Amino acid sequence: MRILILVLLAAIALAGLQTWRIGGLTEKADQAQRIIGTLSAGIESRDNAINRLSDEAVTRERQEQSLRAQLSQAGQLARNREIHLQRLLNENQEMRDWYSARLPDGIGRMHQRPAFASTADYLRWLSGGNELPDTGKLTGH
């Protein structure tokens, strides 16, 4: 009978030990689940950022292609305009005289600017009194 009681006590002790170990493993499993959840959220956030950046890259590439096409078109228009102007100059003496004439002083000053180191220098120069002649006064042309 004593042996039976000792075996029962040993079995109870062993069951208690196993229950304690299972509780510890359950706590570790819960902790692992929380870590997995945190990592999954981080991965999802990273994937969303990658997708957003990829979409932005595609959009920028399309915009760049569009701008390159516009630049090419503008260059072609400028070449056509230059060819047309050269043709007019070659055909018409009056046009050649007008084209080679000196600009009025006010217009000439608009085309003359010093080199600027910054936008602040440019703004200072703009507000520095480089005025054009009054439009109500005759400029001699």
C-alpha positions in Angstrom: 0.0 0.0 0.0 2.9 2.3 0.8 4.4 1.6 -2.5 1.1 2.4 -4.2 0.8 5.7 -2.3 4.4 6.6 -3.3 3.7 5.7 -6.9 0.6 7.8 -6.8 2.5 10.7 -5.2 5.2 10.4 -7.8 2.6 10.3 -10.6 0.9 13.4 -9.1 4.3 15.2 -8.8 5.2 14.2 -12.3 1.8 15.5 -13.6 2.3 18.7 -11.7 5.7 19.2 -13.2 4.4 18.5 -16.7 1.5 21.0 -16.1 4.1 23.6 -15.0 6.2 22.9 -18.1 3.2 23.0 -20.4 2.2 26.4 -18.9 5.7 27.7 -19.6 5.6 26.5 -23.1 2.1 28.0 -23.6 3.6 31.4 -22.4 6.5 31.0 -24.9 4.1 30.1 -27.7 2.0 33.2 -26.9 5.1 35.4 -26.9 6.2 33.8 -30.2 2.7 34.6 -31.7 3.1 38.2 -30.6 6.5 38.4 -32.2 5.2 36.8 -35.4 2.3 39.3 -35.4 4.7 42.2 -35.0 7.0 40.9 -37.7 4.0 40.3 -40.1 2.9 43.8 -39.6 6.4 45.1 -40.3 6.6 42.9 -43.5 3.2 44.1 -44.6 4.2 47.7 -44.0 7.5 47.2 -46.0 5.6 45.5 -48.8 3.1 48.4 -49.0 6.1 50.9 -49.1 7.7 48.9 -51.9 4.5 48.8 -53.9 4.0 52.5 -53.4 7.6 53.3 -54.4 7.2 51.0 -57.4 4.0 52.8 -58.5 5.7 56.2 -58.0 8.7 55.0 -60.1 6.4 53.9 -62.9 4.5 57.2 -62.7 7.8 59.2 -62.8 9.0 57.1 -65.8 5.8 57.9 -67.7 6.1 61.6 -66.8 9.8 61.5 -68.0 8.8 59.9 -71.3 6.1 62.5 -71.7 8.5 65.4 -70.9 11.1 63.9 -73.3 8.4 63.8 -76.1 7.4 67.4 -75.3 11.1 68.4 -75.3 11.6 66.7 -78.7 8.5 68.4 -80.0 9.5 71.8 -78.7 13.0 71.3 -80.3 11.4 70.4 -83.6 9.1 73.5 -83.4 12.2 75.7 -82.6 14.1 74.3 -85.6 11.1 74.8 -87.8 10.7 78.4 -86.5 14.4 79.1 -87.1 14.2 77.6 -90.6 11.1 79.8 -91.3 12.8 82.9 -90.0 15.9 82.3 -92.0 13.8 81.8 -95.1 12.0 85.1 -94.5 15.3 86.8 -93.9 16.7 85.4 -97.1 13.7 86.5 -99.1 13.0 89.9 -97.7 15.3 92.9 -97.4 12.9 94.8 -95.2 12.8 91.8 -92.8 16.7 91.7 -92.8 16.8 95.4 -91.9 14.3 94.9 -89.1 16.0 91.8 -87.7 19.5 93.5 -87.6 18.1 96.8 -86.1 19.2 97.7 -82.5 16.6 97.1 -79.8 15.2 100.1 -77.9 17.2 100.8 -74.7 14.5 99.6 -72.4 14.2 96.3 -74.2 18.0 95.9 -74.4 18.3 96.4 -70.7 15.8 93.6 -70.2 18.2 91.3 -72.0 21.3 92.4 -70.0 21.6 90.8 -66.6 24.6 90.1 -64.4 25.4 86.6 -63.3 23.6 85.6 -60.1 24.9 83.4 -57.3 21.5 82.8 -55.8 17.8 83.6 -56.1 18.2 86.2 -53.4 20.8 88.1 -55.6 18.3 87.9 -58.5 15.5 89.3 -56.4 17.7 92.0 -55.1 18.7 92.9 -58.7 15.0 92.9 -59.8 14.0 95.4 -57.0 17.2 97.5 -57.5 15.6 100.0 -59.8 16.4 98.7 -63.3 13.2 100.2 -64.6 12.0 100.3 -68.1 11.0 103.7 -69.6 7.4 104.9 -69.0 5.1 103.5 -71.7 3.5 106.9 -72.1 6.8 108.5 -73.2 8.3 108.0 -76.6 11.6 106.1 -76.8 12.8 107.5 -80.1 11.5 104.5 -82.3 
